[in-house]
Amino acid sequence: MKKSPAASRSAPLTKKERADLLDDHLPYRFTMLSALADCVREKRGPTTQEFKLCAYQSAIIAARVFAEFLGLGIEAPNKPKLKEKKGYFSDGGSITEVKIQDLKGSLVALSELSLHEQDVLARAIFYANKATAHIDLAHIDGFPHTEFVELVQILEKLLRSRLGNDLKRRRA
């Protein structure tokens, strides 16, 4: 039987946990998300095929992480459709997952996104699930590299609308 997600964290974030998330963890994840898109946007190719592969995989995984952080997930795994995902992951112990509402701001409502943005995010989450869950020959490189700039712009817009200047970009 599948567990229901928890409705809230076990305890609010401490001041130090909030600072660590804003100063370290989120910028690190944002670098994972944006490295490939930055190369494309700045018209400079990734330095090697290995970098391109790693940048692609880390970006698609980071996109899923940020989508869940913002309260988004997918339904209908064979034809992904974006949905609101308000609950927290719980294995029965304390909840360690963090969502945007734990820092400041609110979870994303589907009504904030165009149908096109919903489609881009749903497909990114779908391919991230395929990339991280198991070896899957059908979806090795399923999310088009050409859409990474748009994917990053959508997520950055949503993050900035909630975190403002607290969203930091870290360069590697």
Phi, psi and omega in degrees: 000131181284134179284147173281143178292149177289146183281335181206168178292157178294323181212148178295157177293144174281168178301318180293318179298319177298314180296317178299319179295312184287325185268337186236295191294310181295317176298323177299311179294325180292325175297318176302318182291318195261350185303311181293317179297322177298319178298316180293313182298321182272006179053042173234124183289155171303145188295329180216164175298324179297318178297317180300316179298312180294320180296319179298309183295316181293323180294317182292323177292316179297325178299316178296317180300313180293322178300314179293323176301325180274358177091030181238147176209193178231157170236173181052070188304336179275341173221085191300137176227132182291144176218160174283137182229086189276335185284169179252147174291135178219130176261016181101342179262209179287152182270123179253347179297145178238139175238164184308324182293343178282340177264298173182159182092186184233163175294156181281135173263142180304329181296345178282346187247143173290164177299323178295315178298319177300318180295314180300312180296318181298316180292323178296315179297318179302311181289330174295318177300316179295321183290331186255341187278318185190170174287125186222105183297334184284342187222046181295318185221056192281331181271122186297132177303329182294344181261001183294322179299314179296317178302312180296320179297319179297311181294319179296320178300314181294317180294315181295325181293342181253322185260343181056227181288353176287345175280114182251141173260130176251132175266139179287000000 
